[in-house]
């Protein structure tokens, strides 16, 4: 009897163990599913972006939308996107960017891979990654790996076989390795905070890494500068530039972009005028021959300013710097000795520096102009070019061409220097022009 009871108790205990084990397995299964979950949230969206998802097609990106591993993003021109991965990894995707995101593991031991096809992305990893975690940004020609840092990756010229990948590190360190012709990864270089490096090359010649150099913050686009300022304002470690310097650089960039846009508008409105001016004026000021009949015998006395634009006595003497508008006044041949020029005194006539009298030209010959006159605008000075009508500098259009398209335009007064525009983001090459030269005509400057 006691033996039977003992056997029943043992059976009950075995059943309880089996039941508890089943509960543990079920709990473990559900916990495992939670651990594998990776959160990728679009927490801010400006403009337009598209999501390509396998088995779902195209999805319009929007704020508070969660992405899935394998999604491919296209951020349109003039747009940007902010991502939050888990709770401590952030990324700002700039305009004209194409990338795909793969996320595996769990929040603690995460494996993140971003394939950046073109454009730029700035990453902030707030907490150091665990030993089993990885965070990589791959471009067509290189691989960037980090542990905990703030860095920006930009891919340009990625069409065909050409590719240029730039990495700028603002905090921590980033390793950069080239992808060799056979698809393997080459030797890495380490890029420290405050430095940037590039991987340049194609699939034929093989990519080449440049030595790390100091970050050129002026080459960064406005979207990247704004994001860096946000990081600095919440005390994130941004190396190489202060909050005040970032604010000043942002203001400078905004002013420059506004000025470039304004210059484009002015050029469109006055393109025909500049074109006509350039065709008709090669030296800035061309001479204008007197009207027929003006050189009659009744025009006794000095010619005033031979070889320059002429305005006859009685004119208002007005001249604009661009259109050279003048009011000729009375063109009667009896106006003797009053051929005062737009720029009088530069080439004095037979009686230089004199002023026609109060009623100039009524008595031809004699000694015209010995009595200072009261007629304004006809007083040729002893100093060449004293008439302010000619002192106004002519304006010219300076057009900057990048990759066959107009990048920017400037309106520059004759004799002044053009201002070198900032190409953002900075490209390899240079403007084919000596900016110390003075502008004397409409000028086109090419990017080489």
ROSEPA-669146 format. One record per atom (N, C-alpha, C): x, y, z; residue in one letter. Coordinates in steps of 0.05 Angstrom, whole numbers, plus 5000, padded with zeros to 4 digits. Last residue first. Example, Ala and Ser with C-alpha at 12.3 -4.5 7.8 and 13.67 -1.06 7.14 Angstrom:
<pts>
525749555142S;527349795143S;525850015157S;526448865156A;524649105156A;526449345156A;
</pts>
This chain:
<pts>
574464463733X;576164263721X;576764033741X;569164893719X;570264713739X;571864493725X;569765533686X;569165243686X;570465103709X;566866143677X;568866003692X;568065713695X;565866683634X;564966413641X;567266263654X;564267373636X;566267163639X;564966903646X;564068013607X;562467783616X;564367533614X;569868393628X;567868313609X;566268083620X;573468473668X;573168693648X;571068633627X;575468333733X;573468273712X;573168513694X;582068183751X;579868363752X;578068313728X;584867613785X;584467773760X;581967953763X;584667283827X;585867543832X;585667733808X;582666813811X;580766993823X;582067253831X;583766493754X;585366633774X;583566853786X;580565873738X;580666173737X;582366283759X;577365363741X;579565433722X;579665733717X;576365113804X;575365303784X;577665393767X;577964413813X;578264693819X;576864863797X;577563763847X;577963933824X;578264223832X;572763413882X;575563423874X;575763583848X;567863803917X;568663603898X;571663623893X;564163923976X;566563983960X;567263743942X;556963933969X;559463853983X;561863893964X;558864573948X;558064403971X;556364173961X;563465023930X;562064793919X;561464603942X;563365703936X;563965453951X;562265233940X;566266163889X;563966033902X;564865773916X;570166723894X;570366443889X;568066303903X;568167323864X;568467173889X;568366873883X;571867743819X;569767553825X;570367403850X;573968413829X;574668133827X;572167963833X;573268993785X;573168853811X;573668563806X;573069193734X;575369253750X;575469123777X;565969253734X;568469253719X;570869343736X;562468883783X;563069133770X;565769113756X;558768293774X;561268413784X;561768673769X;554367813793X;554468073779X;556768233791X;554767113784X;555367343800X;555267593782X;551766453788X;552666693773X;553166923793X;552665743788X;552065993801X;552866213783X;552565293754X;552565253783X;551765503798X;549965073695X;550465313710X;550265253739X;553164463672X;550764623679X;551664863695X;557664163663X;556064243640X;553664403646X;559964123714X;558963883700X;556963953678X;558964793725X;559864543737X;558464303724X;560565453713X;559565213701X;560764963714X;558866103730X;560465873738X;559065613728X;559366743702X;557866493703X;559666263710X;558867403714X;560767183716X;559166933720X;557167983680X;556167733691X;558367523690X;558768663698X;558968423680X;557868183695X;557869363696X;557469113709X;557568883689X;562169933695X;560369753681X;560169493696X;562570453743X;563670203731X;561570043718X;562471123735X;560870903743X;561770653728X;565171533712X;566471403734X;564971153744X;562271813676X;563871593666X;565171433688X;559672183707X;558072003690X;559671773679X;562972523733X;562172273747X;560572083730X;568572783702X;565672773700X;564672513713X;573972713703X;572672833726X;569672823725X;577572483666X;575272323676X;573972443700X;583472833685X;582072653666X;579872503680X;583073473710X;583673193717X;582173013699X;580873923691X;583773883685X;584673603693X;574373813662X;576273853684X;579073813675X;569574163626X;571673953625X;573874003645X;563474293637X;565974393648X;568074173647X;558274193625X;560074253603X;562774353613X;554874133667X;555373893651X;557273943628X;551474763667X;552474523680X;552974293661X;553375383646X;551875153636X;552974903649X;556275823657X;554375733678X;552775483670X;563275883642X;560375883636X;558775783660X;568676323643X;567476083655X;564476103652X;571176553583X;569676633607X;568176393618X;573176273541X;575076393560X;573676493585X;570076043502X;570375903528X;572276033547X;573476243443X;571076123457X;571876003484X;575576713414X;576876573437X;574676443453X;573976633346X;574876813368X;576276653390X;568776193328X;571576273326X;572276443351X;561976433333X;564076233326X;566776353324X;557876603379X;559876743364X;562176553357X;554976213403X;553476413387X;555476583370X;557775853434X;557275783406X;555875993390X;554575943497X;556775833481X;555875793452X;553276363536X;551776303512X;553676183492X;556976353576X;554176323583X;552376273559X;562475973546X;561176193561X;558276143566X;565875343558X;564375533541X;562875733558X;572075293590X;569175263593X;567675453575X;578174923581X;576575173582X;573675103582X;581174483574X;580674563601X;578974823602X;584774633513X;583774453534X;583174593560X;584574793456X;584174983478X;583174823502X;585274363424X;587074583420X;586774793442X;583573853473X;583773953445X;585674193445X;585873313515X;585073593511X;585473673482X;583572753532X;585272823509X;584673113502X;580872823580X;582772603578X;584672643554X;577273233581X;579873283592X;581773063589X;571072883593X;572673113583X;575373133596X;567672423578X;569972413596X;571872633588X;563972603543X;563072463567X;565272443587X;566373263521X;566072963520X;564872863546X;564073823485X;565073713510X;564473413512X;564474183440X;564373893437X;565373753462X;564074723428X;562774613452X;562474313450X;565375053383X;567375013405X;566174883430X;558975303367X;561775273361X;563375213387X;553375153343X;554475123371X;557475073368X;551375133293X;552475393301X;553675383329X;548974653283X;551774683276X;552974943285X;544974383336X;545374593315X;548274633309X;543274023372X;545373943354X;545774143331X;541874093440X;541574213414X;543874133396X;542073453473X;541473733473X;541273833444X;543172903483X;544973063466X;544473363465X;543572563539X;541672743526X;543272933509X;545171853546X;545972133546X;543772303532X;546771263576X;544571433567X;545571723567X;549770783585X;550971033573X;548771203561X;548170343611X;546970393585X;548170633571X;551870373657X;551370133642X;550370193613X;552570883679X;554870703678X;554370463660X;549771433643X;549471213662X;551771023658X;550572123639X;551371863628X;551071653649X;549272803621X;548672563637X;549672323623X;549673303598X;552073173607X;551572923623X;545673583575X;545573563605X;548073433615X;548074013523X;547173763534X;547173763564X;550474483509X;547574493513X;546474233524X;554974193463X;554274403482X;551374433484X;554673473454X;555073743445X;553973943465X;558572943473X;555973063476X;556273363471X;562072353453X;561772643453X;558872723458X;566771863473X;563971933467X;563572233471X;573272033445X;571571923465X;568671983457X;576372293406X;576672003409X;574971883431X;577472913438X;577472743414X;577872453420X;574673333471X;575673063479X;575572883455X;575373903446X;574673813473X;575873553480X;576374173401X;574773933398X;574073813425X;576174893405X;577174633413X;575274413407X;574175293347X;575175253374X;575874963379X;568175283308X;570875363313X;571675313342X;563975063275X;564774953300X;567675023305X;563075253224X;562075423246X;562975313273X;564674863190X;566575073196X;565675253218X;562374233220X;562274463201X;564274673209X;561773743244X;564373843241X;564474073220X;556573563242X;557473693266X;560173833263X;555273273198X;554673563197X;555673713221X;553372683232X;554272813207X;553473113208X;555372623300X;553372603279X;554372763255X;561672333321X;559672553320X;557772513297X;562271663343X;562971873324X;560872083325X;564271423404X;561871463387X;562471693369X;568470913430X;568071183421X;565571193404X;566970483486X;567570523458X;566970813450X;568970193543X;568070443533X;568870473504X;569969623544X;568669753566X;567470023557X;571969373500X;573869503517X;572569653540X;567669173472X;569868993479X;571869113498X;561369203460X;563269353477X;565469173486X;557668903434X;558069173424X;560269323439X;557568413460X;558068413431X;558868693422X;556268563512X;558868433507X;559568443477X;551168763506X;553268933515X;555968823508X;548268313491X;548468533472X;550768713480X;548768023539X;549767913514X;550168133493X;546368353576X;549168293579X;550368193552X;541068323556X;542468583558X;545468543559X;539767783561X;539867913534X;541468173535X;539767723617X;541667573600X;541967703573X;536667933657X;538368113642X;540267973623X;533867523682X;532367763673X;534067933654X;537767153693X;535667073675X;534267323664X;540767443730X;541967363705X;539867293684X;537367483773X;538167723760X;539267663732X;536966943788X;534567083779X;535367333763X;542266833803X;541066683781X;538666833770X;542767183847X;544367223823X;543267083799X;539366933883X;538667193873X;540167263848X;542166463891X;539466443879X;538666713868X;546766673914X;546966523889X;544266503875X;544566883961X;545867063941X;546066933914X;542866423987X;540866633979X;542066813958X;547766173994X;545766043977X;543666243968X;550266544028X;551466494002X;549366373983X;546966524072X;547166774058X;548266734030X;547765984087X;545066074079X;545266334064X;553266014100X;552365834078X;549565924069X;553166364144X;554666424120X;553766264096X;550066064180X;549066324170X;550566404144X;553565634186X;550865584176X;549765844165X;557865884210X;558265754184X;555565704171X;555666054258X;556666254239X;556966134211X;554465564281X;552365754276X;553265954256X;559665344285X;557665214269X;555365404262X;561865704322X;563065684295X;561065554276X;558765594366X;558765864355X;559865854326X;560065054376X;557365124369X;557165404356X;566464904344X;564764974366X;561965034357X;570164354317X;568664604313X;566864654336X;572763884331X;573864044309X;572464304304X;567763414349X;570563504350X;571163684326X;562363354389X;563063424361X;565763554361X;559163004434X;561963074428X;562563114399X;553063324452X;554363094439X;557163184432X;549963744474X;552563664487X;553663404476X;545963924444X;545263744466X;547763604477X;548764234409X;547064374428X;546064184450X;551263854377X;552864014395X;551264144416X;546863654348X;548363474366X;549963634386X;545364114320X;543463984339X;544963804358X;549964174289X;549264384309X;547264274330X;549563734256X;551763754275X;551263954297X;544963874227X;544863644244X;547163644265X;546964324199X;544664354218X;544564124237X;550964084168X;551664284188X;549364324209X;547863754134X;549763634153X;550563834175X;544964154106X;543563944122X;545363814142X;548964454079X;547464574101X;545964364118X;555064064069X;552564194061X;550964284085X;561964224079X;559564064086X;557064214078X;566264534070X;565364384047X;562864224053X;567564754118X;566364934098X;565264784074X;570364364145X;567564404152X;566064584131X;574563924130X;573964174118X;570964224123X;578463584178X;575763614166X;575463904155X;585163394163X;583263554179X;580663594164X;586062724137X;586763014139X;584563154156X;588662074123X;586862244138X;587862534140X;590561924055X;591261954083X;589262134098X;585961544014X;587661774019X;588461784049X;585860913980X;585161074004X;587061314007X;583260703919X;585660803933X;584660963957X;580560143881X;580360383897X;582860453913X;581959943814X;582059893842X;581960143858X;581459983759X;584060043771X;584259983800X;576159763756X;578259683738X;581059733751X;572559973792X;572959683792X;575159593774X;575760573818X;573660423803X;574360123803X;576661093868X;577460893849X;575160753836X;577861303933X;577361383906X;578261163887X;576161463996X;576761223980X;575961283951X;578561944043X;576961864020X;577961594009X;577662234109X;579262104088X;577362014066X;578262674165X;576762554143X;578662434123X;578062844235X;579462784210X;577462674190X;575662904284X;576763144272X;578163094245X;577562264308X;575762494310X;577162744299X;581061854258X;580561954285X;578562184284X;581061284222X;580561574219X;579561674247X;585260774202X;583660874223X;583461184220X;584760334146X;586060554159X;584160654181X;585559634126X;584059864136X;585860094145X;586559264066X;587559354092X;586159614100X;580559024032X;583359074035X;584059174063X;575958504021X;576458754035X;579458784039X;574158233955X;575158213983X;575658493994X;572958313902X;570758313922X;571558293950X;577158373868X;575958103870X;573758083891X;578558903876X;577358823850X;576058553851X;576559093944X;578459043922X;576958933897X;574459603981X;573459353969X;575059303944X;578259884035X;577359884007X;576359603999X;576060114098X;577559904083X;576459914054X;576560464157X;575660474129X;577360284113X;574060564223X;575960424205X;574760424177X;573561124264X;572260964244X;574460824228X;572761374331X;574461284309X;572861114290X;570061954365X;570961674364X;572861614341X;567062444324X;567462334351X;568262044348X;567062574271X;566762794290X;567162704319X;569762424210X;569262314237X;569262554256X;567862304145X;568562514163X;567762424191X;569361984085X;568561934113X;569662164130X;567461914018X;568862074038X;567662024066X;568361583958X;567161563984X;568761724004X;567061563892X;568661713911X;567161703938X;567361203831X;566261233858X;568161383876X;565860923766X;567161133783X;565761133811X;563060583735X;565260463750X;566560663769X;556460833741X;558360673725X;560560553744X;556161313792X;555061203768X;557161053752X;558161573835X;557861283838X;556661153813X;559562093851X;560661983826X;560361673826X;559561993922X;559162153898X;560362003874X;557661903988X;558461763963X;557661933939X;559562004054X;558462124030X;559461974006X;558461944122X;559461814098X;557961934074X;560262174186X;558662224162X;560062074139X;559662014257X;561162034232X;559162064208X;560861884322X;559262054305X;560762094279X;560861244359X;562061484347X;559961654333X;562960624372X;561260834384X;562361094375X;564960284330X;563960184356X;562060384369X;564860164259X;565160324283X;564260164307X;566960144190X;565960004214X;566660174239X;566060174121X;566660324145X;565360184170X;568559984059X;567059894082X;567960064106X;567960143988X;569260134014X;567360044036X;565260223940X;568160153939X;569460133966X;559760313948X;560560133926X;563560063926X;559760274021X;559360423996X;560160233973X;556960124085X;558460044061X;557760214037X;557460184151X;556460334128X;558160254104X;555959794209X;557559834184X;555960014165X;556559554270X;555159774256X;556859854233X;555559004315X;556959134293X;555259354281X;556658634376X;555058814359X;556858934337X;559458364412X;558158204392X;556558374372X;561258744448X;563258594432X;562058434410X;556759304440X;557859074454X;559858924436X;558259994427X;557059744420X;558359514436X;557160564468X;559060374455X;557760114450X;551760994451X;553060814470X;554960624456X;550461304405X;550861434431X;552361254451X;552261414343X;551861184361X;552561274389X;550061754289X;550761794317X;550161544333X;551561914222X;550761714242X;551761804269X;549362174161X;550862234186X;549862064208X;549962044093X;548561974118X;550462044141X;548962184023X;550462204048X;548662144072X;549361933956X;548462123975X;550162114000X;548661223940X;549461503933X;548361683955X;548660743969X;549260743940X;550061013931X;550260454027X;549760724016X;550660723987X;547660004067X;548960004041X;548260274028X;548759854133X;547560054115X;549060064089X;547559404183X;549159454158X;547559634140X;548059184249X;546859374230X;548759414206X;546658784299X;548358784275X;546858954254X;546858784371X;545658864345X;547658844323X;545558614428X;547558514410X;546458544381X;541258944447X;543758914461X;546058824443X;537158904410X;538059164418X;540759154431X;539058344368X;537258484386X;538558744394X;539658124299X;540358114327X;538258254344X;539658604244X;539258344256X;540058344285X;538258994189X;538458994218X;537758724229X;539959364134X;539559094144X;540159104174X;537859844087X;538559794115X;537959494122X;540260224032X;538759994042X;539659934070X;539660853996X;540960664014X;539060444022X;540761463965X;539561193961X;541161003979X;539462163966X;540861923976X;539261673970X;537662693960X;538862543937X;540462303946X;539062944026X;537662944001X;539162793979X;541262514080X;541062764066X;539562724039X;539362234140X;539762174112X;539262434096X;541862134202X;540562334186X;541362294157X;540961684255X;542061734229X;540461944215X;542461384319X;541061574302X;542461614276X;541560954372X;542960994347X;541261164329X;538760814416X;541160964421X;542861004395X;534460474412X;534060724428X;536560894430X;533760244347X;533560174375X;533060434391X;534860794308X;535160504309X;535460424338X;531561304277X;532461214303X;532460904304X;532761784225X;532161514234X;533061464262X;530462304185X;531762234210X;530861954218X;531462574120X;530062374136X;531762324161X;529963064068X;531662934088X;530062754106X;529963424004X;528763274026X;530863164046X;532063613957X;530863803976X;529563674000X;530663013922X;532063273922X;530563463941X;528962433962X;528862603939X;530362873943X;531461823981X;530662093991X;531062293969X;529861173983X;530661383964X;529661653974X;531460554014X;530460834016X;531561003994X;529459894024X;531260074008X;529960354007X;529459414076X;528159634062X;530259804047X;532059044107X;532059004078X;530759224063X;527959074163X;530559004153X;530358934123X;523059604160X;523759324163X;526559274152X;520960194196X;522160054173X;522759764180X;515260534219X;517460344225X;518360214199X;513661214220X;513360964205X;515760784212X;513961724239X;512861524257X;512261254242X;513262054175X;514062044202X;512561834218X;513961664114X;512561854131X;513661844159X;514661444046X;515761484073X;514261704088X;510561024009X;511361304014X;512261334043X;512860423982X;511360554003X;512360834007X;512659923932X;513460183940X;511660303962X;512459223953X;512559433932X;513559703944X;512258783983X;510258993989X;510359213969X;516158423973X;513458313976X;511458523983X;520858883999X;520358623986X;517658523993X;520059563990X;520059344009X;519359083994X;522460203984X;522059953969X;522259713987X;520160833999X;521160584010X;520460353992X;521761513986X;520461273979X;521761033991X;520462194005X;522261964004X;520561723998X;520262904010X;519162653998X;521262433998X;520163354065X;520163304036X;519063034029X;522563074123X;522163324109X;522263264079X;521362734183X;521462714154X;520862994142X;523062344239X;522762604227X;523062584197X;523261814252X;522161994272X;521962284262X;522661204230X;522861474217X;521661674237X;525860684265X;523560864263X;524361114248X;526960054277X;528060254259X;525760444253X;528359564325X;526659794319X;528159994301X;528458874323X;530059124320X;528159344311X;527658274358X;526358504347X;528258744346X;529957874386X;530757894358X;529558144345X;527457894435X;530257974434X;531158014405X;522457684424X;522657954432X;525558054428X;523757144414X;522557304393X;522757604399X;525657004464X;527457004442X;526357174419X;520957014493X;523057204499X;525057224477X;518256574469X;517256844466X;519257064472X;521756154485X;521156204456X;520156494452X;521556184540X;524056234526X;523656294497X;516256044548X;517156314556X;519756384541X;516555514529X;514755704517X;515655984523X;520255304566X;520755294537X;519055504522X;517455364614X;520055494610X;520655514581X;513055034606X;512655314610X;515155474605X;515654544603X;514254644580X;513754944582X;517654504655X;519554514633X;518154624608X;512854454683X;514554694688X;516554724665X;511253954663X;509654184659X;511254444662X;515353614682X;514853634653X;513253894647X;514653674737X;517153754725X;516753804695X;509553454743X;509953734750X;512553844737X;510552924729X;508653084713X;509053384718X;513952774771X;514952774743X;513152944725X;510252814814X;512652994813X;513753004785X;506652404801X;505752684803X;508052884801X;510051964805X;508852034779X;507852324778X;511251974859X;513352004839X;512252084812X;506151874880X;507452124886X;509652184866X;505351344862X;503551564853X;504851834857X;509251074889X;509451084860X;507651304849X;507451134941X;509951254933X;510251274903X;502850844941X;502651134945X;505251274936X;505050334934X;503250444913X;503050744915X;507750284982X;509250274957X;507650394934X;503650255018X;505450485019X;507150504993X;501749765000X;500050005000X;501750255000X;
</pts>
